[in-house]
Structures are given as C-alpha cells and as structure tokens.
Amino acid sequence: MINAKINSAFNSWLEYIEVIKRTEALMKKVGNRIRLAGVSKSINRWKEYSGKRKWLRRFCTRMIGGTRVKMLAAGLDKWKQGLHNSELEQIELELQSAYSELEGKDEGE
C-alpha cells in the first residue's frame, strides 16, 4: 500500500516535470523568436533588397547591352564609310595621275 502511494506520487512528479520541460522549451522558443524578430526582419528586408538589385542589374545590363550593340554597329558603319571614302580617294588619285599622264603625252606630241 505504501509502495503504491510512493509509486503514484513519483509518477505524478514525472508528469509534472515533463510538463515543466515542455513549457520551458516552448517559452524558450517563443523568447528566441521575439529576441530574433529584428534579425528575421532584417533578413527578409535583405532578401527583398537583393531581389530588387538583381532585377535592376539585369534591366540595366539589357538596356546598356542594347546601347552597346548600337554603338558598336555605329562604329562599324563609320569604319566602313571611312574605308569606302579612302577607296574613292585612291581611285580619284589614280584617275588624276592617269589623266595628267595623258595630258603630258598630248603636250609632248
């Protein structure tokens, strides 16, 4: 009979300790959540900020990339025009020298 009372008291004490441990763990969890709320907000804000920066970086790359291609194309066109102009100048010089040779031959006769 005494052993049954001691056993019952011991089992109630174990249940009470388990409840206390669960409550402590829960309170610790809640306390950590409250304590780290600022960090959580900072991390969420950093994620939003980094996502926005990533989007802006891609946007600027596309925008500048198109401008860069246009600038390169304009440079290529200018180079082609310069090449064409120098070829025309070369042809004009050859024609002038050939014409002056012809005039020199006509005057010599």
GUKOLKOL-481134 format. One record per residue: residue number from 1; x, y, z of N, C-alpha, C in turn; residue in three letters. Coordinates in steps of 0.2 Angstrom, whole numbers, plus 5000, padded with zeros to 4 digits. Layout:
! residues N
NUM | X | Y | Z | X | Y | Z | X | Y | Z | ALA;
...
END
This chain:
! residues 109
1 | 5004 | 4994 | 5000 | 5000 | 5000 | 5000 | 5004 | 5006 | 5000 | MET;
2 | 5009 | 5006 | 5004 | 5014 | 5012 | 5004 | 5017 | 5013 | 4998 | ILE;
3 | 5019 | 5007 | 4995 | 5023 | 5007 | 4989 | 5019 | 5010 | 4983 | ASN;
4 | 5012 | 5008 | 4983 | 5008 | 5011 | 4978 | 5007 | 5019 | 4979 | ALA;
5 | 5007 | 5021 | 4985 | 5006 | 5029 | 4986 | 5013 | 5032 | 4983 | LYS;
6 | 5019 | 5029 | 4985 | 5025 | 5032 | 4983 | 5026 | 5031 | 4975 | ILE;
7 | 5023 | 5026 | 4972 | 5024 | 5025 | 4965 | 5019 | 5030 | 4962 | ASN;
8 | 5013 | 5031 | 4964 | 5009 | 5036 | 4962 | 5011 | 5043 | 4962 | SER;
9 | 5014 | 5045 | 4968 | 5017 | 5051 | 4969 | 5023 | 5052 | 4964 | ALA;
10 | 5027 | 5047 | 4963 | 5033 | 5048 | 4959 | 5031 | 5049 | 4951 | PHE;
11 | 5026 | 5045 | 4949 | 5023 | 5046 | 4943 | 5020 | 5053 | 4941 | ASN;
12 | 5016 | 5055 | 4946 | 5014 | 5062 | 4946 | 5019 | 5067 | 4945 | SER;
13 | 5025 | 5066 | 4949 | 5030 | 5071 | 4949 | 5034 | 5070 | 4942 | TRP;
14 | 5034 | 5064 | 4939 | 5037 | 5064 | 4932 | 5033 | 5067 | 4927 | LEU;
15 | 5026 | 5067 | 4928 | 5022 | 5070 | 4923 | 5023 | 5078 | 4924 | GLU;
16 | 5023 | 5080 | 4930 | 5024 | 5087 | 4931 | 5030 | 5090 | 4929 | TYR;
17 | 5036 | 5086 | 4929 | 5042 | 5088 | 4927 | 5042 | 5088 | 4919 | ILE;
18 | 5039 | 5083 | 4916 | 5038 | 5084 | 4909 | 5034 | 5090 | 4906 | GLU;
19 | 5029 | 5091 | 4910 | 5025 | 5097 | 4908 | 5029 | 5104 | 4909 | VAL;
20 | 5033 | 5104 | 4914 | 5038 | 5110 | 4915 | 5043 | 5110 | 4910 | ILE;
21 | 5046 | 5104 | 4908 | 5051 | 5104 | 4902 | 5048 | 5107 | 4896 | LYS;
22 | 5042 | 5104 | 4894 | 5039 | 5106 | 4888 | 5037 | 5114 | 4888 | ARG;
23 | 5035 | 5116 | 4894 | 5033 | 5123 | 4895 | 5040 | 5127 | 4894 | THR;
24 | 5045 | 5125 | 4897 | 5051 | 5129 | 4896 | 5054 | 5129 | 4889 | GLU;
25 | 5053 | 5123 | 4886 | 5056 | 5123 | 4879 | 5051 | 5128 | 4875 | ALA;
26 | 5045 | 5128 | 4876 | 5040 | 5132 | 4872 | 5042 | 5139 | 4873 | LEU;
27 | 5043 | 5141 | 4880 | 5044 | 5148 | 4881 | 5051 | 5150 | 4879 | MET;
28 | 5056 | 5145 | 4878 | 5062 | 5147 | 4876 | 5062 | 5148 | 4868 | LYS;
29 | 5058 | 5144 | 4865 | 5056 | 5145 | 4858 | 5053 | 5152 | 4856 | LYS;
30 | 5048 | 5154 | 4860 | 5045 | 5160 | 4860 | 5049 | 5166 | 4861 | VAL;
31 | 5053 | 5165 | 4866 | 5058 | 5170 | 4868 | 5063 | 5171 | 4863 | GLY;
32 | 5066 | 5166 | 4860 | 5071 | 5166 | 4854 | 5067 | 5170 | 4848 | ASN;
33 | 5061 | 5168 | 4847 | 5058 | 5171 | 4841 | 5057 | 5179 | 4842 | ARG;
34 | 5055 | 5181 | 4848 | 5054 | 5188 | 4850 | 5061 | 5191 | 4850 | ILE;
35 | 5066 | 5188 | 4852 | 5073 | 5191 | 4853 | 5076 | 5191 | 4846 | ARG;
36 | 5074 | 5187 | 4841 | 5077 | 5187 | 4835 | 5073 | 5190 | 4829 | LEU;
37 | 5067 | 5193 | 4831 | 5062 | 5196 | 4827 | 5066 | 5201 | 4822 | ALA;
38 | 5070 | 5205 | 4826 | 5074 | 5210 | 4822 | 5078 | 5207 | 4816 | GLY;
39 | 5081 | 5202 | 4818 | 5086 | 5198 | 4813 | 5082 | 5196 | 4808 | VAL;
40 | 5076 | 5193 | 4810 | 5072 | 5190 | 4804 | 5069 | 5195 | 4800 | SER;
41 | 5067 | 5201 | 4802 | 5065 | 5207 | 4798 | 5071 | 5209 | 4794 | LYS;
42 | 5077 | 5209 | 4797 | 5082 | 5211 | 4793 | 5084 | 5207 | 4787 | SER;
43 | 5083 | 5200 | 4788 | 5085 | 5195 | 4783 | 5079 | 5196 | 4778 | ILE;
44 | 5073 | 5196 | 4780 | 5068 | 5197 | 4775 | 5069 | 5203 | 4771 | ASN;
45 | 5071 | 5209 | 4774 | 5072 | 5215 | 4770 | 5078 | 5214 | 4765 | ARG;
46 | 5083 | 5211 | 4768 | 5089 | 5210 | 4764 | 5087 | 5206 | 4757 | TRP;
47 | 5083 | 5201 | 4758 | 5081 | 5196 | 4753 | 5077 | 5201 | 4748 | LYS;
48 | 5072 | 5205 | 4750 | 5069 | 5210 | 4745 | 5074 | 5214 | 4742 | GLU;
49 | 5078 | 5217 | 4746 | 5083 | 5222 | 4743 | 5087 | 5218 | 4738 | TYR;
50 | 5090 | 5212 | 4739 | 5094 | 5209 | 4735 | 5090 | 5207 | 4728 | SER;
51 | 5084 | 5205 | 4729 | 5080 | 5203 | 4723 | 5079 | 5209 | 4719 | GLY;
52 | 5078 | 5215 | 4722 | 5077 | 5221 | 4718 | 5083 | 5223 | 4714 | LYS;
53 | 5089 | 5222 | 4718 | 5095 | 5224 | 4715 | 5097 | 5219 | 4709 | ARG;
54 | 5095 | 5213 | 4710 | 5096 | 5208 | 4704 | 5092 | 5210 | 4698 | LYS;
55 | 5086 | 5212 | 4700 | 5081 | 5214 | 4694 | 5084 | 5220 | 4691 | TRP;
56 | 5086 | 5225 | 4695 | 5089 | 5231 | 4692 | 5095 | 5230 | 4688 | LEU;
57 | 5099 | 5225 | 4690 | 5106 | 5224 | 4687 | 5104 | 5220 | 4680 | ARG;
58 | 5099 | 5216 | 4680 | 5098 | 5213 | 4674 | 5095 | 5218 | 4669 | ARG;
59 | 5090 | 5222 | 4672 | 5087 | 5228 | 4667 | 5093 | 5232 | 4664 | PHE;
60 | 5097 | 5234 | 4669 | 5102 | 5239 | 4666 | 5107 | 5235 | 4661 | CYS;
61 | 5108 | 5229 | 4662 | 5113 | 5225 | 4658 | 5109 | 5225 | 4651 | THR;
62 | 5103 | 5223 | 4651 | 5099 | 5223 | 4645 | 5099 | 5230 | 4641 | ARG;
63 | 5098 | 5235 | 4645 | 5097 | 5242 | 4642 | 5104 | 5244 | 4640 | MET;
64 | 5109 | 5243 | 4643 | 5116 | 5245 | 4641 | 5118 | 5241 | 4636 | ILE;
65 | 5116 | 5234 | 4636 | 5119 | 5230 | 4631 | 5116 | 5232 | 4624 | GLY;
66 | 5110 | 5234 | 4624 | 5107 | 5236 | 4618 | 5110 | 5242 | 4615 | GLY;
67 | 5112 | 5247 | 4620 | 5115 | 5253 | 4618 | 5122 | 5252 | 4616 | THR;
68 | 5125 | 5247 | 4619 | 5132 | 5245 | 4617 | 5132 | 5242 | 4610 | ARG;
69 | 5127 | 5238 | 4608 | 5127 | 5235 | 4602 | 5126 | 5240 | 4597 | VAL;
70 | 5122 | 5245 | 4598 | 5120 | 5251 | 4594 | 5127 | 5255 | 4592 | LYS;
71 | 5130 | 5256 | 4598 | 5137 | 5260 | 4597 | 5142 | 5256 | 4593 | MET;
72 | 5142 | 5249 | 4594 | 5147 | 5245 | 4590 | 5145 | 5245 | 4583 | LEU;
73 | 5138 | 5245 | 4582 | 5136 | 5245 | 4575 | 5137 | 5252 | 4572 | ALA;
74 | 5136 | 5257 | 4575 | 5138 | 5264 | 4573 | 5145 | 5264 | 4571 | ALA;
75 | 5150 | 5262 | 4576 | 5157 | 5262 | 4574 | 5159 | 5258 | 4568 | GLY;
76 | 5156 | 5252 | 4567 | 5157 | 5248 | 4561 | 5155 | 5252 | 4555 | LEU;
77 | 5149 | 5255 | 4555 | 5147 | 5259 | 4550 | 5151 | 5264 | 4548 | ASP;
78 | 5154 | 5268 | 4553 | 5158 | 5273 | 4552 | 5165 | 5271 | 4549 | LYS;
79 | 5167 | 5265 | 4551 | 5173 | 5262 | 4549 | 5172 | 5260 | 4541 | TRP;
80 | 5167 | 5257 | 4540 | 5165 | 5255 | 4533 | 5165 | 5261 | 4528 | LYS;
81 | 5162 | 5267 | 4531 | 5161 | 5273 | 4527 | 5168 | 5276 | 4526 | GLN;
82 | 5172 | 5276 | 4531 | 5179 | 5278 | 4530 | 5183 | 5274 | 4525 | GLY;
83 | 5182 | 5268 | 4526 | 5186 | 5263 | 4521 | 5183 | 5265 | 4514 | LEU;
84 | 5177 | 5265 | 4513 | 5174 | 5267 | 4506 | 5177 | 5274 | 4504 | HIS;
85 | 5177 | 5279 | 4508 | 5179 | 5285 | 4506 | 5187 | 5285 | 4504 | ASN;
86 | 5191 | 5281 | 4508 | 5198 | 5281 | 4506 | 5199 | 5277 | 4500 | SER;
87 | 5195 | 5272 | 4498 | 5195 | 5269 | 4492 | 5193 | 5273 | 4486 | GLU;
88 | 5188 | 5278 | 4488 | 5186 | 5283 | 4482 | 5192 | 5288 | 4481 | LEU;
89 | 5195 | 5290 | 4487 | 5201 | 5294 | 4486 | 5206 | 5291 | 4482 | GLU;
90 | 5208 | 5285 | 4484 | 5213 | 5281 | 4480 | 5211 | 5281 | 4472 | GLN;
91 | 5205 | 5279 | 4471 | 5203 | 5279 | 4464 | 5204 | 5286 | 4461 | ILE;
92 | 5202 | 5291 | 4464 | 5202 | 5298 | 4461 | 5209 | 5300 | 4460 | GLU;
93 | 5214 | 5298 | 4465 | 5221 | 5299 | 4464 | 5224 | 5296 | 4458 | LEU;
94 | 5222 | 5289 | 4457 | 5224 | 5285 | 4451 | 5221 | 5288 | 4445 | GLU;
95 | 5215 | 5291 | 4445 | 5212 | 5294 | 4439 | 5216 | 5300 | 4437 | LEU;
96 | 5217 | 5304 | 4442 | 5220 | 5311 | 4441 | 5228 | 5310 | 4439 | GLN;
97 | 5231 | 5304 | 4441 | 5238 | 5303 | 4439 | 5238 | 5301 | 4432 | SER;
98 | 5233 | 5296 | 4430 | 5232 | 5294 | 4423 | 5230 | 5299 | 4419 | ALA;
99 | 5226 | 5304 | 4421 | 5224 | 5310 | 4417 | 5230 | 5314 | 4415 | TYR;
100 | 5233 | 5316 | 4421 | 5239 | 5320 | 4420 | 5244 | 5317 | 4415 | SER;
101 | 5245 | 5310 | 4416 | 5250 | 5307 | 4411 | 5247 | 5308 | 4404 | GLU;
102 | 5241 | 5307 | 4403 | 5238 | 5308 | 4396 | 5239 | 5315 | 4394 | LEU;
103 | 5238 | 5320 | 4398 | 5239 | 5327 | 4396 | 5246 | 5328 | 4395 | GLU;
104 | 5251 | 5325 | 4398 | 5258 | 5326 | 4397 | 5260 | 5323 | 4391 | GLY;
105 | 5257 | 5317 | 4389 | 5259 | 5314 | 4382 | 5256 | 5318 | 4376 | LYS;
106 | 5250 | 5321 | 4378 | 5247 | 5325 | 4372 | 5251 | 5332 | 4371 | ASP;
107 | 5254 | 5335 | 4376 | 5258 | 5341 | 4376 | 5264 | 5339 | 4373 | GLU;
108 | 5267 | 5333 | 4374 | 5274 | 5331 | 4371 | 5273 | 5330 | 4364 | GLY;
109 | 5268 | 5329 | 4361 | 5267 | 5327 | 4354 | 5266 | 5333 | 4350 | GLU;
END
